[in-house]
Amino acid sequence: MNPLQPQARLFRLVRHTNPTAILAEGVEWSDGAATLRWRGPWPSTATWDAGIPALLATHAPDARTQLHWTPAPLPPPPTDHTTPTTPTVWLPPPTTDGLCSRCGHVWPCFTCLQ
């Protein structure tokens, strides 16, 4: 596991031709392994336990095929309103015989909350 990479990262395998083609989409897992999903009429999925270097050595031996990292999504914008919270409700404690200590009904007693 890479301690500097706590979560998976997304990427695309791109071939720079005319026009530029996205060949596959993939993910580099937090343990360094990589999974590649090929696009096109015959899609398939391959996993590389040796990670990105092994994937690139096999599928990108020339400079025309490159790995492009997908930018991390931006965090959601802050909101101006506060999240409404439900107030905490405290029930009266039960007695030793399992009744409400305030009114004597069977505990938990919800009549004392009204």
C-alpha positions as CSV (number, residue, x, y, z in Angstrom):
1,M,0.0,0.0,0.0
2,N,1.2,3.5,-0.9
3,P,0.9,5.6,2.3
4,L,0.9,8.8,0.1
5,Q,-2.1,7.5,-1.9
6,P,-4.9,6.7,0.6
7,Q,-7.6,6.1,-2.1
8,A,-8.0,4.9,-5.7
9,R,-7.2,7.3,-8.7
10,L,-8.9,7.3,-12.1
11,F,-7.1,7.6,-15.4
12,R,-7.6,7.2,-19.2
13,L,-5.3,5.5,-21.6
14,V,-5.1,7.9,-24.6
15,R,-3.5,7.4,-28.1
16,H,-2.4,10.7,-29.7
17,T,-3.4,10.2,-33.3
18,N,-5.6,12.3,-35.5
19,P,-8.1,12.5,-33.9
20,T,-7.0,11.6,-30.3
21,A,-8.6,8.4,-29.1
22,I,-9.4,7.3,-25.6
23,L,-8.6,3.6,-25.7
24,A,-9.4,2.6,-22.1
25,E,-10.4,3.9,-18.7
26,G,-8.8,2.7,-15.5
27,V,-8.2,2.9,-11.8
28,E,-5.0,2.7,-9.8
29,W,-5.9,1.1,-6.5
30,S,-4.5,2.3,-3.2
31,D,-2.3,-0.8,-3.0
32,G,-0.7,0.1,-6.3
33,A,-2.5,-2.5,-8.6
34,A,-4.2,-1.1,-11.7
35,T,-7.4,-2.2,-13.5
36,L,-8.0,-1.2,-17.2
37,R,-11.3,-1.4,-19.0
38,W,-10.9,-1.3,-22.8
39,R,-13.4,0.7,-24.8
40,G,-14.7,-0.2,-28.3
41,P,-16.7,-2.9,-30.0
42,W,-15.0,-5.7,-27.9
43,P,-14.6,-4.3,-24.4
44,S,-12.6,-6.2,-21.8
45,T,-11.1,-5.7,-18.4
46,A,-7.5,-6.4,-17.3
47,T,-5.9,-6.1,-13.9
48,W,-2.2,-5.4,-13.4
49,D,-0.9,-6.4,-9.9
50,A,2.4,-4.8,-10.7
51,G,0.6,-1.5,-11.3
52,I,0.9,1.3,-13.7
53,P,4.6,0.6,-14.8
54,A,3.6,-2.9,-16.0
55,L,0.5,-1.6,-17.7
56,L,2.5,1.1,-19.6
57,A,5.3,-1.2,-20.5
58,T,2.8,-3.5,-22.2
59,H,0.3,-1.1,-23.8
60,A,2.2,2.2,-24.2
61,P,5.7,1.4,-25.5
62,D,5.7,4.4,-27.8
63,A,5.1,8.1,-27.0
64,R,1.8,8.1,-28.8
65,T,0.0,6.2,-26.1
66,Q,-0.1,8.0,-22.7
67,L,-1.8,7.8,-19.4
68,H,-3.9,10.8,-18.4
69,W,-4.9,11.1,-14.8
70,T,-8.5,12.2,-14.2
71,P,-8.6,15.3,-11.9
72,A,-9.9,14.7,-8.5
73,P,-13.5,16.1,-8.0
74,L,-13.8,19.4,-6.3
75,P,-15.3,19.4,-2.8
76,P,-18.9,20.6,-2.7
77,P,-19.3,24.4,-2.1
78,P,-20.1,25.5,1.4
79,T,-23.7,26.3,2.1
80,D,-25.0,29.4,3.7
81,H,-27.7,27.6,5.7
82,T,-27.1,25.4,8.7
83,T,-28.3,21.8,8.7
84,P,-31.4,21.5,10.8
85,T,-30.9,19.3,13.8
86,T,-33.3,17.2,15.7
87,P,-33.3,18.2,19.4
88,T,-32.3,15.6,21.9
89,V,-35.2,14.1,23.8
90,W,-34.5,12.8,27.3
91,L,-36.9,10.1,28.7
92,P,-37.5,9.8,32.4
93,P,-35.6,6.8,33.8
94,P,-37.4,3.6,34.5
95,T,-38.0,2.2,37.9
96,T,-36.8,-1.2,39.0
97,D,-40.2,-2.7,38.0
98,G,-39.9,-1.3,34.4
99,L,-42.3,1.6,34.8
100,C,-41.8,5.3,34.0
101,S,-40.5,7.1,37.1
102,R,-42.5,10.2,36.3
103,C,-46.0,8.8,35.5
104,G,-46.0,5.1,36.2
105,H,-46.7,3.9,32.6
106,V,-44.8,1.1,31.0
107,W,-41.3,2.3,30.1
108,P,-40.2,3.7,27.6
109,C,-43.0,6.1,28.3
110,F,-43.7,8.6,25.5
111,T,-46.7,10.2,27.2
112,C,-44.3,12.2,29.4
113,L,-42.7,13.8,26.3
114,Q,-45.9,15.6,25.2
